[in-house]
Amino acid sequence: MFGNSIGKRTCDALYMLVGQAIKYQEIWQYTKIDNSILDIIYNIIKNIILLNNTNKNINKNRCMA
């Protein structure tokens, strides 16, 4: 990841997608969703993808500082 190579924090696309979905739900439902839910949902989806991916070539780090 280019950003990481120049010292910037980067996130994978799945983590960003889950974060955006949570934000949209907050807007749509006029509520605040706890930030810990992001990691829980991300890990569930990532594990499903990894279980269904035969070559396991998915980056296992969601964010790198």
Secondary structure, DSSP 8 states (H G I E B T S, - for coil): -HHHHTT--EE-HHHHHHHHHHHHHHHHHT----THHHHHHHHHHHHHHHHH-SS--S---SEE-
